[in-house]
């Protein structure tokens, strides 16, 4: 990036690091830049918040839709705040990434100080939404939702500041973030999460994280991937390919265990819930194929870009709703 070359890393001032391009730095950020910084498309991960309450509702528990929506929004604000902190921390590394270098902080259009104030506003909004749950539901539910949110933010910040550089632990931290989303949704809705649900979430999240690291190597090459993400230097392509397949298999086996566990409730000569195994298997294997081909550097992009994957996901959801209800 212009403006970042010619500066010694140890001697560079904060402003020089934050605003690598003087021409960009002079441009005043607009609301669109702040929206982009918050990454609202990542709020799609809020579906994990709704999984527990959805299954609880399907099996006859009293679940408030308004409370579930508030929990999703609370995790959305929390995740956006964490993304801002992460972008501040990674602004130098992001400038070496072909896509991340266009992010508002890495490009210099939003300063570190502006980003910090924005992060604080997002975290404050998260607290406000959490408090509203105590008014609509109960202080107990709000407390446990707030506990899950606090653990989520702590986990993500620990990841951003340190654990993202520790091989394997980096992926476990990411997976734990999804598990905490599930627990938070269950806490807000007053639904007890099943072990099957937590295990499946954990392995699926690890699959997505390892798939992202493999996808980065496919699209960027080993050297550039290691430069953009330090921990890539501790992984090898063979290891990543192995654990991507391993976590995909673990996800399917765990879900198959859930299907078998529910057999008495869906037996009409055979367990009809088994039909959901078909689109689930196709979706996971298609993720592996497309990442191997280097068409995506992040498996989660398939959710918004790949039509066959979207059809499989929709079919899984429709089959589940039809069979359960």
QUIUR-V196764 format. One line per field, one symbol per residue. psi: psi as a letter, one per 30 degrees, with the letter a starting at -180 (. if undefined). burial: I if it has 9 or more other C-alpha atoms within 8 Angstrom, else O. Layout:
psi = ???
burial = ???
This chain:
psi = kkfflfkkeffkleeeeeifjeeeefkkklfeeeeeefifffffffffefeeeeeeeeggljkkeeeeeeeeeeeeeeeeeeeeeeeeegeeefffkfefffleeefgfkleeeeeeeeeeeeeeeeeeeefefefcleeeeeeeeeeeeeeeeeeeeeefeffgjkeeeeeeeeeeeeeeeeeeeeefhkkkleeeeeeeeeeeeeeeeeeeeeeeeffleeeeeeejefffflleeeeeefeeeeeeeeeeeeeeeeeegeffgjheljffffffeeeeeeeeeeeeeeefgfkgjfffffffjeeeeeeeeeeeeeeeeee.
burial = OOIIOOOOOOOIOOOIIIIIIOOIIOOOIOOOIIIIIIIIOOIOOIOIIIIIIOOIIIOOOOIOOOIIOIIIIIIIIIIIIIIIIIIIIOIIIIIIIOOIIOIIIIIIIIIIOOIIOIIIOIIOIIIOIIIOIIOOIIIOIIIIIIOIIOIIIOIIIIIIIOIIOIIOIIIIIIIIIIIIIIIIIIIIIOIOIOOIIIIIIIIIIIIIIIIIIIIIIIIIIIOIIIIIOOIIOOIOOOOIIOIIIOIIOIIIOIIIIIIOOOIOOIIOOOIIIIOIIOIIIIIIIIIIOIIIOIIIIIIOIIIOOIOOIIOIIOIIOOIIOOIOO
